[in-house]
Amino acid sequence: MKQSLKIVFTIFFIITIQSTFAQCAMCKAVLESDSGLAKGVNDGILYLMAIPYILLLVIGFLIYLHYKKNKSTS
């Protein structure tokens, strides 16, 4: 059972990788034709990359404050 499940997942990932490579080529062709659009796409990538890290920092800081508050009241 586990072996057949691994085979199914492997085949699924191989099939889905093909479509993602095609889209990357399309994005590259569009971005090479217009420099203004390329700057916008790069800025968007940076925003999308930064938001999870900011959320993790805020959540980590809140957890730190929570434990610090509980330690000082004990």
All heavy atoms as TSV, in Angstrom:
chain	resi	resn	atom	element	x	y	z
A	1	MET	N	N	0.819	-1.192	0.000
A	1	MET	CA	C	0.000	0.000	0.000
A	1	MET	C	C	0.861	1.253	0.000
A	1	MET	O	O	0.640	2.161	-0.777
A	1	MET	CB	C	-0.933	-0.057	1.220
A	1	MET	CG	C	-1.804	1.141	1.370
A	1	MET	SD	S	-2.988	1.236	0.019
A	1	MET	CE	C	-3.797	2.730	0.409
A	2	LYS	N	N	1.841	1.293	0.884
A	2	LYS	CA	C	2.694	2.477	0.961
A	2	LYS	C	C	3.517	2.653	-0.314
A	2	LYS	O	O	3.725	3.773	-0.760
A	2	LYS	CB	C	3.620	2.389	2.177
A	2	LYS	CG	C	2.908	2.568	3.486
A	2	LYS	CD	C	3.882	2.558	4.636
A	2	LYS	CE	C	3.159	2.734	5.951
A	2	LYS	NZ	N	4.078	2.793	7.081
A	3	GLN	N	N	3.966	1.562	-0.881
A	3	GLN	CA	C	4.765	1.627	-2.097
A	3	GLN	C	C	3.945	2.179	-3.262
A	3	GLN	O	O	4.422	3.016	-4.020
A	3	GLN	CB	C	5.322	0.239	-2.446
A	3	GLN	CG	C	6.289	0.231	-3.590
A	3	GLN	CD	C	7.599	0.925	-3.230
A	3	GLN	OE1	O	7.936	1.122	-2.069
A	3	GLN	NE2	N	8.346	1.299	-4.231
A	4	SER	N	N	2.698	1.728	-3.384
A	4	SER	CA	C	1.855	2.214	-4.484
A	4	SER	C	C	1.506	3.686	-4.278
A	4	SER	O	O	1.413	4.445	-5.241
A	4	SER	CB	C	0.591	1.374	-4.601
A	4	SER	OG	O	-0.186	1.492	-3.425
A	5	LEU	N	N	1.342	4.123	-3.033
A	5	LEU	CA	C	1.070	5.528	-2.747
A	5	LEU	C	C	2.267	6.401	-3.117
A	5	LEU	O	O	2.097	7.486	-3.688
A	5	LEU	CB	C	0.725	5.698	-1.263
A	5	LEU	CG	C	0.164	7.034	-0.834
A	5	LEU	CD1	C	-1.128	7.334	-1.585
A	5	LEU	CD2	C	-0.082	7.042	0.659
A	6	LYS	N	N	3.452	5.924	-2.850
A	6	LYS	CA	C	4.661	6.658	-3.240
A	6	LYS	C	C	4.764	6.789	-4.754
A	6	LYS	O	O	5.137	7.837	-5.276
A	6	LYS	CB	C	5.911	5.971	-2.698
A	6	LYS	CG	C	6.100	6.106	-1.215
A	6	LYS	CD	C	7.353	5.396	-0.762
A	6	LYS	CE	C	7.518	5.460	0.731
A	6	LYS	NZ	N	8.726	4.749	1.184
A	7	ILE	N	N	4.428	5.734	-5.455
A	7	ILE	CA	C	4.489	5.760	-6.918
A	7	ILE	C	C	3.472	6.752	-7.476
A	7	ILE	O	O	3.781	7.537	-8.379
A	7	ILE	CB	C	4.256	4.343	-7.489
A	7	ILE	CG1	C	5.442	3.440	-7.133
A	7	ILE	CG2	C	4.039	4.385	-8.994
A	7	ILE	CD1	C	5.225	1.983	-7.462
A	8	VAL	N	N	2.270	6.774	-6.917
A	8	VAL	CA	C	1.235	7.699	-7.385
A	8	VAL	C	C	1.677	9.141	-7.159
A	8	VAL	O	O	1.535	9.994	-8.041
A	8	VAL	CB	C	-0.112	7.413	-6.681
A	8	VAL	CG1	C	-1.114	8.528	-6.936
A	8	VAL	CG2	C	-0.671	6.080	-7.123
A	9	PHE	N	N	2.207	9.448	-5.972
A	9	PHE	CA	C	2.677	10.804	-5.696
A	9	PHE	C	C	3.840	11.200	-6.605
A	9	PHE	O	O	3.915	12.333	-7.074
A	9	PHE	CB	C	3.086	10.966	-4.230
A	9	PHE	CG	C	1.933	11.234	-3.320
A	9	PHE	CD1	C	1.658	10.394	-2.273
A	9	PHE	CD2	C	1.108	12.331	-3.519
A	9	PHE	CE1	C	0.598	10.637	-1.428
A	9	PHE	CE2	C	0.044	12.590	-2.688
A	9	PHE	CZ	C	-0.214	11.738	-1.626
A	10	THR	N	N	4.745	10.282	-6.865
A	10	THR	CA	C	5.876	10.570	-7.748
A	10	THR	C	C	5.391	10.899	-9.151
A	10	THR	O	O	5.842	11.878	-9.760
A	10	THR	CB	C	6.844	9.372	-7.786
A	10	THR	OG1	O	7.272	9.066	-6.459
A	10	THR	CG2	C	8.048	9.674	-8.645
A	11	ILE	N	N	4.473	10.116	-9.661
A	11	ILE	CA	C	3.925	10.370	-10.997
A	11	ILE	C	C	3.192	11.710	-11.026
A	11	ILE	O	O	3.337	12.493	-11.959
A	11	ILE	CB	C	3.004	9.217	-11.437
A	11	ILE	CG1	C	3.836	7.960	-11.677
A	11	ILE	CG2	C	2.215	9.583	-12.686
A	11	ILE	CD1	C	3.022	6.709	-11.906
A	12	PHE	N	N	2.429	12.004	-9.971
A	12	PHE	CA	C	1.705	13.271	-9.896
A	12	PHE	C	C	2.670	14.455	-9.932
A	12	PHE	O	O	2.452	15.424	-10.656
A	12	PHE	CB	C	0.861	13.318	-8.622
A	12	PHE	CG	C	0.209	14.642	-8.380
A	12	PHE	CD1	C	-0.879	15.040	-9.130
A	12	PHE	CD2	C	0.698	15.495	-7.410
A	12	PHE	CE1	C	-1.487	16.262	-8.914
A	12	PHE	CE2	C	0.107	16.721	-7.191
A	12	PHE	CZ	C	-0.989	17.110	-7.936
A	13	PHE	N	N	3.741	14.392	-9.162
A	13	PHE	CA	C	4.697	15.498	-9.132
A	13	PHE	C	C	5.446	15.645	-10.451
A	13	PHE	O	O	5.737	16.754	-10.890
A	13	PHE	CB	C	5.674	15.350	-7.978
A	13	PHE	CG	C	5.042	15.623	-6.644
A	13	PHE	CD1	C	5.115	14.702	-5.626
A	13	PHE	CD2	C	4.364	16.806	-6.407
A	13	PHE	CE1	C	4.542	14.946	-4.402
A	13	PHE	CE2	C	3.780	17.065	-5.183
A	13	PHE	CZ	C	3.860	16.134	-4.176
A	14	ILE	N	N	5.745	14.554	-11.105
A	14	ILE	CA	C	6.413	14.628	-12.404
A	14	ILE	C	C	5.496	15.291	-13.432
A	14	ILE	O	O	5.941	16.129	-14.227
A	14	ILE	CB	C	6.854	13.222	-12.868
A	14	ILE	CG1	C	8.016	12.741	-12.007
A	14	ILE	CG2	C	7.236	13.224	-14.347
A	14	ILE	CD1	C	8.411	11.296	-12.251
A	15	ILE	N	N	4.222	14.960	-13.385
A	15	ILE	CA	C	3.273	15.553	-14.337
A	15	ILE	C	C	3.095	17.043	-14.067
A	15	ILE	O	O	3.046	17.854	-14.995
A	15	ILE	CB	C	1.917	14.815	-14.264
A	15	ILE	CG1	C	2.060	13.404	-14.819
A	15	ILE	CG2	C	0.832	15.580	-15.022
A	15	ILE	CD1	C	0.850	12.528	-14.592
A	16	THR	N	N	3.007	17.455	-12.812
A	16	THR	CA	C	2.774	18.868	-12.503
A	16	THR	C	C	4.005	19.726	-12.740
A	16	THR	O	O	3.876	20.919	-13.003
A	16	THR	CB	C	2.301	19.044	-11.055
A	16	THR	OG1	O	3.262	18.473	-10.162
A	16	THR	CG2	C	0.948	18.405	-10.844
A	17	ILE	N	N	5.193	19.171	-12.658
A	17	ILE	CA	C	6.413	19.940	-12.903
A	17	ILE	C	C	6.462	20.413	-14.356
A	17	ILE	O	O	6.902	21.522	-14.637
A	17	ILE	CB	C	7.662	19.115	-12.534
A	17	ILE	CG1	C	7.782	19.012	-11.024
A	17	ILE	CG2	C	8.916	19.723	-13.128
A	17	ILE	CD1	C	8.896	18.111	-10.564
A	18	GLN	N	N	5.971	19.616	-15.268
A	18	GLN	CA	C	6.000	19.991	-16.679
A	18	GLN	C	C	5.256	21.300	-16.922
A	18	GLN	O	O	5.727	22.165	-17.654
A	18	GLN	CB	C	5.371	18.883	-17.529
A	18	GLN	CG	C	6.130	17.576	-17.503
A	18	GLN	CD	C	7.489	17.693	-18.154
A	18	GLN	OE1	O	7.676	18.490	-19.060
A	18	GLN	NE2	N	8.448	16.915	-17.692
A	19	SER	N	N	4.109	21.498	-16.302
A	19	SER	CA	C	3.329	22.710	-16.538
A	19	SER	C	C	3.974	23.927	-15.884
A	19	SER	O	O	3.855	25.031	-16.399
A	19	SER	CB	C	1.901	22.526	-16.029
A	19	SER	OG	O	1.905	22.344	-14.636
A	20	THR	N	N	4.657	23.767	-14.763
A	20	THR	CA	C	5.279	24.923	-14.125
A	20	THR	C	C	6.472	25.430	-14.921
A	20	THR	O	O	6.713	26.629	-14.960
A	20	THR	CB	C	5.720	24.596	-12.689
A	20	THR	OG1	O	6.620	23.498	-12.702
A	20	THR	CG2	C	4.536	24.283	-11.821
A	21	PHE	N	N	7.211	24.560	-15.562
A	21	PHE	CA	C	8.328	25.011	-16.387
A	21	PHE	C	C	7.821	25.816	-17.580
A	21	PHE	O	O	8.424	26.800	-17.974
A	21	PHE	CB	C	9.158	23.835	-16.892
A	21	PHE	CG	C	10.065	23.245	-15.845
A	21	PHE	CD1	C	10.294	21.888	-15.811
A	21	PHE	CD2	C	10.688	24.039	-14.906
A	21	PHE	CE1	C	11.128	21.337	-14.861
A	21	PHE	CE2	C	11.516	23.494	-13.960
A	21	PHE	CZ	C	11.742	22.137	-13.929
A	22	ALA	N	N	6.710	25.431	-18.145
A	22	ALA	CA	C	6.153	26.152	-19.294
A	22	ALA	C	C	5.749	27.564	-18.894
A	22	ALA	O	O	5.958	28.506	-19.638
A	22	ALA	CB	C	4.956	25.390	-19.859
A	23	GLN	N	N	5.178	27.717	-17.736
A	23	GLN	CA	C	4.762	29.040	-17.308
A	23	GLN	C	C	5.963	29.923	-17.017
A	23	GLN	O	O	5.925	31.121	-17.258
A	23	GLN	CB	C	3.853	28.926	-16.093
A	23	GLN	CG	C	2.532	28.278	-16.449
A	23	GLN	CD	C	1.693	27.986	-15.240
A	23	GLN	OE1	O	2.116	28.184	-14.112
A	23	GLN	NE2	N	0.492	27.496	-15.470
A	24	CYS	N	N	7.027	29.375	-16.494
A	24	CYS	CA	C	8.214	30.185	-16.233
A	24	CYS	C	C	8.791	30.740	-17.538
A	24	CYS	O	O	9.238	31.879	-17.577
A	24	CYS	CB	C	9.265	29.359	-15.505
A	24	CYS	SG	S	8.817	29.008	-13.800
A	25	ALA	N	N	8.753	29.967	-18.595
A	25	ALA	CA	C	9.258	30.443	-19.881
A	25	ALA	C	C	8.396	31.585	-20.405
A	25	ALA	O	O	8.899	32.557	-20.971
A	25	ALA	CB	C	9.285	29.302	-20.884
A	26	MET	N	N	7.095	31.501	-20.189
A	26	MET	CA	C	6.199	32.563	-20.634
A	26	MET	C	C	6.458	33.846	-19.848
A	26	MET	O	O	6.487	34.931	-20.411
A	26	MET	CB	C	4.736	32.134	-20.470
A	26	MET	CG	C	4.319	31.016	-21.391
A	26	MET	SD	S	4.469	31.470	-23.123
A	26	MET	CE	C	3.216	32.713	-23.221
A	27	CYS	N	N	6.635	33.722	-18.551
A	27	CYS	CA	C	6.904	34.913	-17.736
A	27	CYS	C	C	8.214	35.569	-18.167
A	27	CYS	O	O	8.305	36.791	-18.261
A	27	CYS	CB	C	6.982	34.541	-16.256
A	27	CYS	SG	S	5.401	34.067	-15.544
A	28	LYS	N	N	9.205	34.754	-18.436
A	28	LYS	CA	C	10.502	35.289	-18.843
A	28	LYS	C	C	10.378	36.043	-20.166
A	28	LYS	O	O	10.936	37.138	-20.319
A	28	LYS	CB	C	11.514	34.152	-18.979
A	28	LYS	CG	C	12.899	34.621	-19.311
A	28	LYS	CD	C	13.869	33.454	-19.377
A	28	LYS	CE	C	15.251	33.940	-19.759
A	28	LYS	NZ	N	16.202	32.863	-19.887
A	29	ALA	N	N	9.627	35.507	-21.106
A	29	ALA	CA	C	9.463	36.170	-22.401
A	29	ALA	C	C	8.731	37.495	-22.256
A	29	ALA	O	O	9.101	38.487	-22.888
A	29	ALA	CB	C	8.707	35.255	-23.360
A	30	VAL	N	N	7.720	37.541	-21.414
A	30	VAL	CA	C	6.969	38.780	-21.220
A	30	VAL	C	C	7.835	39.816	-20.524
A	30	VAL	O	O	7.829	40.994	-20.880
A	30	VAL	CB	C	5.679	38.499	-20.413
A	30	VAL	CG1	C	5.027	39.800	-19.968
A	30	VAL	CG2	C	4.709	37.676	-21.229
A	31	LEU	N	N	8.585	39.393	-19.525
A	31	LEU	CA	C	9.390	40.340	-18.754
A	31	LEU	C	C	10.572	40.887	-19.552
A	31	LEU	O	O	11.013	42.003	-19.308
A	31	LEU	CB	C	9.877	39.693	-17.468
A	31	LEU	CG	C	8.778	39.363	-16.467
A	31	LEU	CD1	C	9.367	38.652	-15.266
A	31	LEU	CD2	C	8.033	40.601	-16.051
A	32	GLU	N	N	11.092	40.120	-20.482
A	32	GLU	CA	C	12.214	40.604	-21.290
A	32	GLU	C	C	11.774	41.661	-22.297
A	32	GLU	O	O	12.581	42.462	-22.752
A	32	GLU	CB	C	12.888	39.444	-22.009
A	32	GLU	CG	C	13.710	38.574	-21.077
A	32	GLU	CD	C	14.311	37.380	-21.789
A	32	GLU	OE1	O	13.951	37.120	-22.954
A	32	GLU	OE2	O	15.147	36.712	-21.166
A	33	SER	N	N	10.489	41.690	-22.618
A	33	SER	CA	C	10.028	42.632	-23.630
A	33	SER	C	C	9.746	44.021	-23.058
A	33	SER	O	O	9.752	44.989	-23.787
A	33	SER	CB	C	8.772	42.093	-24.317
A	33	SER	OG	O	7.715	42.032	-23.385
A	34	ASP	N	N	9.490	44.146	-21.752
A	34	ASP	CA	C	9.144	45.447	-21.160
A	34	ASP	C	C	9.837	45.584	-19.809
A	34	ASP	O	O	9.575	44.820	-18.889
A	34	ASP	CB	C	7.628	45.550	-20.994
A	34	ASP	CG	C	7.186	46.915	-20.481
A	34	ASP	OD1	O	7.996	47.851	-20.530
A	34	ASP	OD2	O	6.033	47.024	-20.051
A	35	SER	N	N	10.722	46.576	-19.682
A	35	SER	CA	C	11.489	46.719	-18.444
A	35	SER	C	C	10.640	47.252	-17.296
A	35	SER	O	O	10.894	46.952	-16.135
A	35	SER	CB	C	12.694	47.622	-18.674
A	35	SER	OG	O	12.263	48.918	-19.012
A	36	GLY	N	N	9.621	48.072	-17.568
A	36	GLY	CA	C	8.749	48.586	-16.515
A	36	GLY	C	C	7.954	47.474	-15.858
A	36	GLY	O	O	7.774	47.449	-14.651
A	37	LEU	N	N	7.494	46.550	-16.675
A	37	LEU	CA	C	6.751	45.411	-16.153
A	37	LEU	C	C	7.658	44.510	-15.320
A	37	LEU	O	O	7.243	43.985	-14.294
A	37	LEU	CB	C	6.127	44.629	-17.302
A	37	LEU	CG	C	5.258	43.437	-16.938
A	37	LEU	CD1	C	4.042	43.900	-16.154
A	37	LEU	CD2	C	4.820	42.720	-18.195
A	38	ALA	N	N	8.892	44.351	-15.739
A	38	ALA	CA	C	9.832	43.506	-15.006
A	38	ALA	C	C	10.085	44.056	-13.607
A	38	ALA	O	O	10.140	43.303	-12.636
A	38	ALA	CB	C	11.147	43.391	-15.769
A	39	LYS	N	N	10.212	45.371	-13.484
A	39	LYS	CA	C	10.428	45.974	-12.168
A	39	LYS	C	C	9.222	45.733	-11.273
A	39	LYS	O	O	9.367	45.422	-10.091
A	39	LYS	CB	C	10.705	47.461	-12.294
A	39	LYS	CG	C	11.017	48.122	-10.969
A	39	LYS	CD	C	11.434	49.560	-11.150
A	39	LYS	CE	C	11.683	50.299	-9.869
A	39	LYS	NZ	N	11.471	49.670	-8.623
A	40	GLY	N	N	8.034	45.839	-11.827
A	40	GLY	CA	C	6.823	45.591	-11.046
A	40	GLY	C	C	6.730	44.153	-10.576
A	40	GLY	O	O	6.346	43.894	-9.431
A	41	VAL	N	N	7.082	43.219	-11.438
A	41	VAL	CA	C	7.042	41.806	-11.060
A	41	VAL	C	C	8.084	41.520	-9.984
A	41	VAL	O	O	7.812	40.816	-9.013
A	41	VAL	CB	C	7.245	40.899	-12.290
A	41	VAL	CG1	C	7.452	39.464	-11.879
A	41	VAL	CG2	C	6.053	41.006	-13.211
A	42	ASN	N	N	9.267	42.090	-10.110
A	42	ASN	CA	C	10.298	41.886	-9.094
A	42	ASN	C	C	9.876	42.463	-7.748
A	42	ASN	O	O	10.117	41.853	-6.701
A	42	ASN	CB	C	11.620	42.507	-9.543
A	42	ASN	CG	C	12.288	41.706	-10.627
A	42	ASN	OD1	O	12.036	40.508	-10.759
A	42	ASN	ND2	N	13.124	42.353	-11.407
A	43	ASP	N	N	9.242	43.630	-7.752
A	43	ASP	CA	C	8.751	44.204	-6.505
A	43	ASP	C	C	7.668	43.327	-5.880
A	43	ASP	O	O	7.630	43.130	-4.668
A	43	ASP	CB	C	8.204	45.613	-6.734
A	43	ASP	CG	C	9.297	46.623	-7.043
A	43	ASP	OD1	O	10.483	46.329	-6.764
A	43	ASP	OD2	O	8.957	47.709	-7.566
A	44	GLY	N	N	6.800	42.796	-6.709
A	44	GLY	CA	C	5.758	41.901	-6.213
A	44	GLY	C	C	6.328	40.650	-5.586
A	44	GLY	O	O	5.844	40.179	-4.552
A	45	ILE	N	N	7.366	40.105	-6.177
A	45	ILE	CA	C	8.017	38.917	-5.622
A	45	ILE	C	C	8.616	39.244	-4.260
A	45	ILE	O	O	8.515	38.458	-3.316
A	45	ILE	CB	C	9.084	38.385	-6.593
A	45	ILE	CG1	C	8.417	37.781	-7.826
A	45	ILE	CG2	C	9.982	37.354	-5.919
A	45	ILE	CD1	C	9.367	37.463	-8.954
A	46	LEU	N	N	9.231	40.411	-4.132
A	46	LEU	CA	C	9.809	40.797	-2.843
A	46	LEU	C	C	8.734	40.956	-1.774
A	46	LEU	O	O	8.925	40.547	-0.625
A	46	LEU	CB	C	10.610	42.090	-2.992
A	46	LEU	CG	C	11.912	41.963	-3.776
A	46	LEU	CD1	C	12.565	43.330	-3.941
A	46	LEU	CD2	C	12.861	41.014	-3.069
A	47	TYR	N	N	7.599	41.554	-2.119
A	47	TYR	CA	C	6.506	41.686	-1.156
A	47	TYR	C	C	5.989	40.317	-0.738
A	47	TYR	O	O	5.765	40.058	0.448
A	47	TYR	CB	C	5.361	42.515	-1.723
A	47	TYR	CG	C	5.684	43.972	-1.897
A	47	TYR	CD1	C	5.367	44.628	-3.072
A	47	TYR	CD2	C	6.312	44.693	-0.890
A	47	TYR	CE1	C	5.668	45.969	-3.242
A	47	TYR	CE2	C	6.618	46.037	-1.049
A	47	TYR	CZ	C	6.286	46.666	-2.233
A	47	TYR	OH	O	6.578	47.981	-2.395
A	48	LEU	N	N	5.785	39.444	-1.698
A	48	LEU	CA	C	5.293	38.111	-1.369
A	48	LEU	C	C	6.289	37.329	-0.525
A	48	LEU	O	O	5.904	36.516	0.312
A	48	LEU	CB	C	4.982	37.337	-2.651
A	48	LEU	CG	C	3.750	37.803	-3.417
A	48	LEU	CD1	C	3.685	37.090	-4.761
A	48	LEU	CD2	C	2.499	37.549	-2.620
A	49	MET	N	N	7.568	37.568	-0.721
A	49	MET	CA	C	8.598	36.873	0.044
A	49	MET	C	C	8.698	37.423	1.463
A	49	MET	O	O	8.918	36.680	2.415
A	49	MET	CB	C	9.956	37.015	-0.651
A	49	MET	CG	C	11.079	36.311	0.049
A	49	MET	SD	S	12.664	36.671	-0.710
A	49	MET	CE	C	12.906	38.352	-0.188
A	50	ALA	N	N	8.520	38.725	1.633
A	50	ALA	CA	C	8.732	39.361	2.932
A	50	ALA	C	C	7.583	39.124	3.905
A	50	ALA	O	O	7.812	39.022	5.119
A	50	ALA	CB	C	8.947	40.856	2.743
A	51	ILE	N	N	6.366	39.031	3.433
A	51	ILE	CA	C	5.208	38.955	4.323
A	51	ILE	C	C	5.249	37.738	5.257
A	51	ILE	O	O	5.030	37.892	6.462
A	51	ILE	CB	C	3.899	39.025	3.515
A	51	ILE	CG1	C	3.746	40.446	2.976
A	51	ILE	CG2	C	2.695	38.643	4.355
A	51	ILE	CD1	C	2.590	40.634	2.043
A	52	PRO	N	N	5.558	36.531	4.805
A	52	PRO	CA	C	5.611	35.409	5.762
A	52	PRO	C	C	6.691	35.593	6.837
A	52	PRO	O	O	6.475	35.245	7.998
A	52	PRO	CB	C	5.933	34.192	4.890
A	52	PRO	CG	C	5.514	34.574	3.533
A	52	PRO	CD	C	5.696	36.043	3.426
A	53	TYR	N	N	7.825	36.168	6.469
A	53	TYR	CA	C	8.871	36.391	7.461
A	53	TYR	C	C	8.442	37.426	8.494
A	53	TYR	O	O	8.707	37.278	9.686
A	53	TYR	CB	C	10.174	36.825	6.785
A	53	TYR	CG	C	10.821	35.724	6.014
A	53	TYR	CD1	C	10.884	35.766	4.624
A	53	TYR	CD2	C	11.363	34.616	6.646
A	53	TYR	CE1	C	11.475	34.747	3.900
A	53	TYR	CE2	C	11.952	33.591	5.934
A	53	TYR	CZ	C	12.009	33.664	4.562
A	53	TYR	OH	O	12.584	32.650	3.853
A	54	ILE	N	N	7.771	38.473	8.056
A	54	ILE	CA	C	7.284	39.483	8.992
A	54	ILE	C	C	6.253	38.876	9.940
A	54	ILE	O	O	6.282	39.119	11.151
A	54	ILE	CB	C	6.702	40.693	8.230
A	54	ILE	CG1	C	7.831	41.433	7.502
A	54	ILE	CG2	C	5.962	41.631	9.162
A	54	ILE	CD1	C	7.355	42.478	6.525
A	55	LEU	N	N	5.346	38.068	9.407
A	55	LEU	CA	C	4.350	37.416	10.253
A	55	LEU	C	C	4.996	36.493	11.273
A	55	LEU	O	O	4.602	36.460	12.443
A	55	LEU	CB	C	3.348	36.639	9.396
A	55	LEU	CG	C	2.369	37.471	8.589
A	55	LEU	CD1	C	1.542	36.573	7.680
A	55	LEU	CD2	C	1.467	38.263	9.509
A	56	LEU	N	N	6.003	35.737	10.856
A	56	LEU	CA	C	6.702	34.862	11.793
A	56	LEU	C	C	7.405	35.656	12.885
A	56	LEU	O	O	7.407	35.260	14.053
A	56	LEU	CB	C	7.706	33.975	11.054
A	56	LEU	CG	C	7.116	32.821	10.272
A	56	LEU	CD1	C	8.197	32.118	9.458
A	56	LEU	CD2	C	6.447	31.835	11.212
A	57	LEU	N	N	8.007	36.770	12.529
A	57	LEU	CA	C	8.667	37.605	13.533
A	57	LEU	C	C	7.665	38.172	14.534
A	57	LEU	O	O	7.922	38.177	15.741
A	57	LEU	CB	C	9.435	38.743	12.858
A	57	LEU	CG	C	10.726	38.356	12.167
A	57	LEU	CD1	C	11.286	39.534	11.384
A	57	LEU	CD2	C	11.744	37.900	13.199
A	58	VAL	N	N	6.524	38.636	14.062
A	58	VAL	CA	C	5.509	39.190	14.953
A	58	VAL	C	C	4.967	38.112	15.883
A	58	VAL	O	O	4.848	38.327	17.097
A	58	VAL	CB	C	4.372	39.849	14.142
A	58	VAL	CG1	C	3.179	40.181	15.013
A	58	VAL	CG2	C	4.887	41.091	13.444
A	59	ILE	N	N	4.654	36.951	15.339
A	59	ILE	CA	C	4.137	35.856	16.164
A	59	ILE	C	C	5.189	35.411	17.178
A	59	ILE	O	O	4.885	35.190	18.353
A	59	ILE	CB	C	3.674	34.679	15.282
A	59	ILE	CG1	C	2.428	35.082	14.503
A	59	ILE	CG2	C	3.398	33.439	16.111
A	59	ILE	CD1	C	2.027	34.094	13.430
A	60	GLY	N	N	6.441	35.293	16.750
A	60	GLY	CA	C	7.515	34.927	17.673
A	60	GLY	C	C	7.694	35.946	18.782
A	60	GLY	O	O	7.887	35.590	19.951
A	61	PHE	N	N	7.596	37.235	18.444
A	61	PHE	CA	C	7.729	38.285	19.444
A	61	PHE	C	C	6.583	38.241	20.439
A	61	PHE	O	O	6.781	38.403	21.644
A	61	PHE	CB	C	7.803	39.653	18.761
A	61	PHE	CG	C	8.025	40.790	19.710
A	61	PHE	CD1	C	9.246	40.941	20.358
A	61	PHE	CD2	C	7.018	41.696	19.968
A	61	PHE	CE1	C	9.457	41.979	21.237
A	61	PHE	CE2	C	7.212	42.739	20.841
A	61	PHE	CZ	C	8.440	42.884	21.489
A	62	LEU	N	N	5.361	37.998	19.953
A	62	LEU	CA	C	4.214	37.893	20.854
A	62	LEU	C	C	4.339	36.691	21.790
A	62	LEU	O	O	3.996	36.782	22.975
A	62	LEU	CB	C	2.920	37.825	20.057
A	62	LEU	CG	C	2.542	39.099	19.298
A	62	LEU	CD1	C	1.312	38.851	18.421
A	62	LEU	CD2	C	2.290	40.243	20.259
A	63	ILE	N	N	4.822	35.583	21.281
A	63	ILE	CA	C	5.041	34.405	22.134
A	63	ILE	C	C	6.109	34.701	23.176
A	63	ILE	O	O	5.965	34.343	24.348
A	63	ILE	CB	C	5.417	33.185	21.275
A	63	ILE	CG1	C	4.211	32.734	20.464
A	63	ILE	CG2	C	5.936	32.042	22.139
A	63	ILE	CD1	C	4.518	31.676	19.429
A	64	TYR	N	N	7.170	35.382	22.775
A	64	TYR	CA	C	8.231	35.766	23.716
A	64	TYR	C	C	7.680	36.657	24.824
A	64	TYR	O	O	7.964	36.443	26.007
A	64	TYR	CB	C	9.354	36.477	22.965
A	64	TYR	CG	C	10.365	37.130	23.864
A	64	TYR	CD1	C	11.309	36.373	24.549
A	64	TYR	CD2	C	10.375	38.510	24.032
A	64	TYR	CE1	C	12.233	36.978	25.383
A	64	TYR	CE2	C	11.294	39.120	24.861
A	64	TYR	CZ	C	12.228	38.357	25.538
A	64	TYR	OH	O	13.137	38.957	26.361
A	65	LEU	N	N	6.860	37.657	24.454
A	65	LEU	CA	C	6.270	38.533	25.467
A	65	LEU	C	C	5.341	37.771	26.402
A	65	LEU	O	O	5.302	38.029	27.606
A	65	LEU	CB	C	5.514	39.678	24.792
A	65	LEU	CG	C	6.361	40.740	24.111
A	65	LEU	CD1	C	5.444	41.777	23.460
A	65	LEU	CD2	C	7.309	41.396	25.089
A	66	HIS	N	N	4.603	36.823	25.854
A	66	HIS	CA	C	3.688	36.020	26.664
A	66	HIS	C	C	4.468	35.217	27.707
A	66	HIS	O	O	4.091	35.186	28.880
A	66	HIS	CB	C	2.868	35.107	25.761
A	66	HIS	CG	C	1.958	34.183	26.502
A	66	HIS	ND1	N	0.817	34.627	27.119
A	66	HIS	CD2	C	2.028	32.853	26.727
A	66	HIS	CE1	C	0.217	33.595	27.701
A	66	HIS	NE2	N	0.943	32.511	27.466
A	67	TYR	N	N	5.533	34.545	27.289
A	67	TYR	CA	C	6.318	33.737	28.233
A	67	TYR	C	C	7.061	34.617	29.232
A	67	TYR	O	O	7.203	34.264	30.391
A	67	TYR	CB	C	7.299	32.841	27.484
A	67	TYR	CG	C	6.635	31.617	26.910
A	67	TYR	CD1	C	6.611	31.400	25.543
A	67	TYR	CD2	C	5.997	30.687	27.736
A	67	TYR	CE1	C	5.982	30.285	25.012
A	67	TYR	CE2	C	5.383	29.576	27.225
A	67	TYR	CZ	C	5.373	29.374	25.864
A	67	TYR	OH	O	4.742	28.276	25.349
A	68	LYS	N	N	7.527	35.768	28.800
A	68	LYS	CA	C	8.214	36.681	29.701
A	68	LYS	C	C	7.254	37.211	30.771
A	68	LYS	O	O	7.611	37.303	31.943
A	68	LYS	CB	C	8.820	37.850	28.909
A	68	LYS	CG	C	9.673	38.761	29.723
A	68	LYS	CD	C	10.281	39.834	28.847
A	68	LYS	CE	C	11.080	40.809	29.701
A	68	LYS	NZ	N	11.645	41.883	28.899
A	69	LYS	N	N	6.021	37.524	30.371
A	69	LYS	CA	C	5.016	38.006	31.302
A	69	LYS	C	C	4.651	36.919	32.320
A	69	LYS	O	O	4.542	37.188	33.520
A	69	LYS	CB	C	3.772	38.455	30.542
A	69	LYS	CG	C	2.657	38.962	31.414
A	69	LYS	CD	C	1.457	39.345	30.561
A	69	LYS	CE	C	0.276	39.692	31.451
A	69	LYS	NZ	N	-0.927	39.937	30.654
A	70	ASN	N	N	4.469	35.688	31.843
A	70	ASN	CA	C	4.129	34.579	32.747
A	70	ASN	C	C	5.267	34.253	33.690
A	70	ASN	O	O	5.032	33.874	34.835
A	70	ASN	CB	C	3.739	33.348	31.950
A	70	ASN	CG	C	2.350	33.459	31.350
A	70	ASN	OD1	O	1.579	34.318	31.747
A	70	ASN	ND2	N	2.070	32.627	30.386
A	71	LYS	N	N	6.504	34.400	33.265
A	71	LYS	CA	C	7.658	34.086	34.102
A	71	LYS	C	C	7.803	35.133	35.207
A	71	LYS	O	O	8.160	34.790	36.337
A	71	LYS	CB	C	8.916	34.038	33.231
A	71	LYS	CG	C	10.089	33.423	33.908
A	71	LYS	CD	C	11.244	33.262	32.926
A	71	LYS	CE	C	12.374	32.492	33.559
A	71	LYS	NZ	N	13.481	32.319	32.642
A	72	SER	N	N	7.541	36.403	34.894
A	72	SER	CA	C	7.711	37.442	35.894
A	72	SER	C	C	6.586	37.441	36.926
A	72	SER	O	O	6.777	37.866	38.050
A	72	SER	CB	C	7.780	38.814	35.217
A	72	SER	OG	O	6.554	39.114	34.589
A	73	THR	N	N	5.376	36.958	36.573
A	73	THR	CA	C	4.279	36.913	37.533
A	73	THR	C	C	4.362	35.704	38.434
A	73	THR	O	O	3.727	35.671	39.476
A	73	THR	CB	C	2.910	36.914	36.805
A	73	THR	OG1	O	2.837	35.780	35.942
A	73	THR	CG2	C	2.713	38.203	36.037
A	74	SER	N	N	5.124	34.695	38.092
A	74	SER	CA	C	5.215	33.468	38.899
A	74	SER	C	C	6.100	33.645	40.093
A	74	SER	O	O	7.001	34.342	40.208
A	74	SER	CB	C	5.746	32.310	38.061
A	74	SER	OG	O	4.848	32.028	37.041
